[in-house]
Amino acid sequence: MKCFVTGGAGFIGSHLVDRLLNEKHEVTVFDDMSSGKEEFIAHHFNNPNFNFIKEDLINKTQVEKEIKDHDVVFHIAANPDVRSGADNPSIAEKDIQATYNLLDAMRMQNIKKIVFSSSSVIYGEMCRWNHAWIQPFRSRNQCLQPWSQLNNGCDKNRRTCQKRTWS
Ligand SMILES: NC(=O)c1ccc[n+]([C@@H]2O[C@H](COP(=O)([O-])OP(=O)(O)OC[C@H]3O[C@@H](n4cnc5c(N)ncnc54)[C@H](O)[C@@H]3O)[C@@H](O)[C@H]2O)c1
């Protein structure tokens, strides 16, 4: 399979890349190196099945160009500093726009498979108590922290695009 891995130079993404290449898949890593590390992927640079694109998912034209002819997309790229998102909404906005660009590029190139790991923070925290202050969060998304909205936004993006494109 030809796999397109966003955030493939990051902590989680690079382990996925190792596994995919071990299983003889072709892999394109699309990563802007904002928090990725070259040392996580350097051991693949001479592998003919490995291709590295240093680029930001915000650059939609480039995403559309590079994603062409892939069979599946693994979307791991994100700003991992989710807690800062509470004070700085532009972090969440960028990640949601990046996910939107990726999904739209997939639609344009007729790529139908995406693996999106999201994050456990979208579920909020287990709570046995029923305090009144928790209720507004419960009735919305079950997200108890503001930064939970970030991954939840990306999840919603994906579900909406799935309905529009493939149902
Ligand atoms: N590390 C964990 O324990 C953990 C647990 C659950 C969920 N997650 C989630 O998994 C995702 C990845 O986590 P990680 O720990 O591997 O983080 P990471 O910072 O190591 O990896 C993220 C990668 O995405 C790249 N990236 C970020 N924005 C980009 C953009 N706009 N365009 C292209 N590349 C971009 C970064 O350069 C980096 O290589 C995050 O959403 C994180 O919240 C992480």
The ligand as an SDF file (V2000), in Angstrom:
LIG
                    3D

 44 48  0  0  0  0  0  0  0  0999 V2000
    2.1050   11.3950   22.7870 N   0  0  0  0  0  0  0  0  0  0  0  0
    1.0300   10.8980   23.3780 C   0  0  0  0  0  0  0  0  0  0  0  0
    1.0980   10.2420   24.4570 O   0  0  0  0  0  0  0  0  0  0  0  0
   -0.3430   11.0880   22.7530 C   0  0  0  0  0  0  0  0  0  0  0  0
   -1.3980   10.3900   23.3010 C   0  0  0  0  0  0  0  0  0  0  0  0
   -2.6500   10.5230   22.7100 C   0  0  0  0  0  0  0  0  0  0  0  0
   -2.8260   11.3540   21.6410 C   0  0  0  0  0  0  0  0  0  0  0  0
   -1.7820   12.0550   21.1390 N   0  0  0  0  0  0  0  0  0  0  0  0
   -2.0270   12.9020   19.9880 C   0  0  0  0  0  0  0  0  0  0  0  0
   -1.3450   12.3720   18.8490 O   0  0  0  0  0  0  0  0  0  0  0  0
   -0.8930   13.4540   18.0230 C   0  0  0  0  0  0  0  0  0  0  0  0
    0.6220   13.3630   17.8140 C   0  0  0  0  0  0  0  0  0  0  0  0
    1.2680   13.3550   19.0710 O   0  0  0  0  0  0  0  0  0  0  0  0
    2.8380   13.2130   19.2090 P   0  0  0  0  0  0  0  0  0  0  0  0
    3.1040   12.9920   20.6490 O   0  0  0  0  0  0  0  0  0  0  0  0
    3.3820   12.2360   18.2030 O   0  0  0  0  0  0  0  0  0  0  0  0
    3.2980   14.6980   18.8480 O   0  0  0  0  0  0  0  0  0  0  0  0
    4.6060   15.1740   18.0290 P   0  0  0  0  0  0  0  0  0  0  0  0
    4.7410   16.6450   18.2520 O   0  0  0  0  0  0  0  0  0  0  0  0
    5.7810   14.3430   18.3780 O   0  0  0  0  0  0  0  0  0  0  0  0
    4.1950   14.8770   16.5190 O   0  0  0  0  0  0  0  0  0  0  0  0
    3.3620   15.7540   15.7750 C   0  0  0  0  0  0  0  0  0  0  0  0
    4.0120   15.8980   14.4080 C   0  0  0  0  0  0  0  0  0  0  0  0
    3.1390   16.6600   13.5720 O   0  0  0  0  0  0  0  0  0  0  0  0
    3.9320   17.6410   12.8840 C   0  0  0  0  0  0  0  0  0  0  0  0
    3.0120   18.7520   12.5580 N   0  0  0  0  0  0  0  0  0  0  0  0
    2.3320   19.5240   13.4270 C   0  0  0  0  0  0  0  0  0  0  0  0
    1.5780   20.4250   12.7770 N   0  0  0  0  0  0  0  0  0  0  0  0
    1.7840   20.2020   11.4520 C   0  0  0  0  0  0  0  0  0  0  0  0
    1.2870   20.7990   10.2640 C   0  0  0  0  0  0  0  0  0  0  0  0
    0.4400   21.8410   10.3040 N   0  0  0  0  0  0  0  0  0  0  0  0
    1.6910   20.3200    9.0670 N   0  0  0  0  0  0  0  0  0  0  0  0
    2.5690   19.2720    9.0110 C   0  0  0  0  0  0  0  0  0  0  0  0
    3.0770   18.6590   10.0980 N   0  0  0  0  0  0  0  0  0  0  0  0
    2.6940   19.1210   11.3040 C   0  0  0  0  0  0  0  0  0  0  0  0
    5.0510   18.0090   13.8560 C   0  0  0  0  0  0  0  0  0  0  0  0
    6.1870   18.5640   13.2320 O   0  0  0  0  0  0  0  0  0  0  0  0
    5.3530   16.6420   14.4780 C   0  0  0  0  0  0  0  0  0  0  0  0
    6.3200   15.9260   13.7380 O   0  0  0  0  0  0  0  0  0  0  0  0
   -1.3380   14.7450   18.7570 C   0  0  0  0  0  0  0  0  0  0  0  0
   -2.6050   15.1070   18.2530 O   0  0  0  0  0  0  0  0  0  0  0  0
   -1.4580   14.3070   20.1850 C   0  0  0  0  0  0  0  0  0  0  0  0
   -2.3510   15.1420   20.9000 O   0  0  0  0  0  0  0  0  0  0  0  0
   -0.5400   11.9340   21.6640 C   0  0  0  0  0  0  0  0  0  0  0  0
  1  2  1  0
  2  3  2  0
  2  4  1  0
  4  5  1  0
  4 44  2  0
  5  6  2  0
  6  7  1  0
  7  8  2  0
  8  9  1  0
  8 44  1  0
  9 10  1  0
  9 42  1  0
 10 11  1  0
 11 12  1  0
 11 40  1  0
 12 13  1  0
 13 14  1  0
 14 15  2  0
 14 16  1  0
 14 17  1  0
 17 18  1  0
 18 19  2  0
 18 20  1  0
 18 21  1  0
 21 22  1  0
 22 23  1  0
 23 24  1  0
 23 38  1  0
 24 25  1  0
 25 26  1  0
 25 36  1  0
 26 27  1  0
 26 35  1  0
 27 28  2  0
 28 29  1  0
 29 30  1  0
 29 35  2  0
 30 31  1  0
 30 32  2  0
 32 33  1  0
 33 34  2  0
 34 35  1  0
 36 37  1  0
 36 38  1  0
 38 39  1  0
 40 41  1  0
 40 42  1  0
 42 43  1  0
M  CHG  2   8   1  16  -1
M  END
$$$$
